[in-house]
């Protein structure tokens, strides 16, 4: 019985680990592409409102006019930092 339960534990653990690993790699790839798109829009001068509207779910867990306004203001402040303003 011990051998059966030990084997079952390792098989289930191995399956859980491998499926979680595949999911994490896929999720990381999706997030990386989203980050590249957002960074590209920030650097190319797309308006703050357009970025906020397109990517509100990337910044906040909520959406709507209030969240978009807050994100727009944040992007405006972000673009005033030397790193972002020198890239243009």
C-alpha positions as CSV (number, residue, x, y, z in Angstrom):
1,X,0.0,0.0,0.0
2,X,2.9,2.4,0.8
3,X,4.5,1.8,-2.5
4,X,1.2,2.4,-4.4
5,X,0.4,5.6,-2.5
6,X,4.0,6.9,-2.9
7,X,3.9,6.1,-6.7
8,X,0.5,7.8,-7.0
9,X,1.8,10.8,-5.1
10,X,4.8,11.2,-7.3
11,X,2.8,10.7,-10.5
12,X,0.1,13.2,-9.5
13,X,2.8,15.7,-8.3
14,X,4.8,15.3,-11.6
15,X,1.7,15.9,-13.7
16,X,0.7,18.9,-11.6
17,X,4.2,20.3,-11.9
18,X,4.5,19.8,-15.6
19,X,1.1,21.3,-16.4
20,X,1.8,24.3,-14.1
21,X,5.2,24.8,-15.8
22,X,3.6,24.8,-19.3
23,X,0.9,27.3,-18.1
24,X,3.5,29.6,-16.5
25,X,5.7,29.7,-19.6
26,X,2.6,30.4,-21.8
27,X,1.4,33.2,-19.4
28,X,4.9,34.7,-19.3
29,X,5.0,34.9,-23.1
30,X,1.6,36.6,-23.2
31,X,2.5,39.1,-20.6
32,X,5.8,39.8,-22.3
33,X,4.1,40.6,-25.6
34,X,1.6,42.8,-23.8
35,X,4.4,44.7,-22.0
36,X,6.2,45.2,-25.4
37,X,3.0,46.6,-26.9
38,X,2.4,49.0,-24.0
39,X,6.0,50.1,-23.9
40,X,6.0,50.7,-27.6
41,X,2.8,52.8,-27.4
42,X,4.4,54.8,-24.5
43,X,7.5,55.5,-26.5
44,X,5.8,56.3,-29.8
45,X,3.7,59.1,-28.5
46,X,0.2,57.5,-28.6
47,X,-2.1,59.7,-26.6
48,X,-2.5,58.9,-22.9
49,X,-6.2,58.4,-23.2
50,X,-5.8,55.9,-26.1
51,X,-3.3,53.9,-24.1
52,X,-5.5,54.0,-21.0
53,X,-8.6,52.9,-22.9
54,X,-6.8,50.1,-24.8
55,X,-4.9,48.7,-21.8
56,X,-7.0,49.5,-18.7
57,X,-7.1,45.9,-17.7
58,X,-3.3,45.6,-17.8
59,X,-3.0,48.4,-15.2
60,X,-6.0,47.9,-13.0
61,X,-8.5,45.2,-12.1
62,X,-11.4,47.5,-12.8
63,X,-12.4,49.4,-15.9
64,X,-14.5,52.4,-16.7
65,X,-14.1,56.2,-17.1
66,X,-12.7,56.7,-13.6
67,X,-9.9,54.1,-14.0
68,X,-9.1,55.4,-17.5
69,X,-8.8,58.9,-16.2
70,X,-6.5,57.8,-13.4
71,X,-4.3,55.8,-15.8
72,X,-4.2,58.7,-18.3
73,X,-2.9,61.0,-15.5
74,X,-0.4,58.4,-14.5
75,X,0.9,58.1,-18.0
76,X,1.2,61.8,-18.4
77,X,3.3,61.9,-15.2
78,X,5.4,59.0,-16.3
79,X,6.2,60.7,-19.6
80,X,7.6,63.7,-17.8
81,X,10.3,61.5,-16.3
82,X,13.7,61.9,-17.9
83,X,13.9,58.2,-19.1
84,X,10.7,58.5,-21.2
85,X,11.2,62.0,-22.5
86,X,14.8,61.3,-23.8
87,X,13.5,58.4,-25.9
88,X,11.6,60.7,-28.2
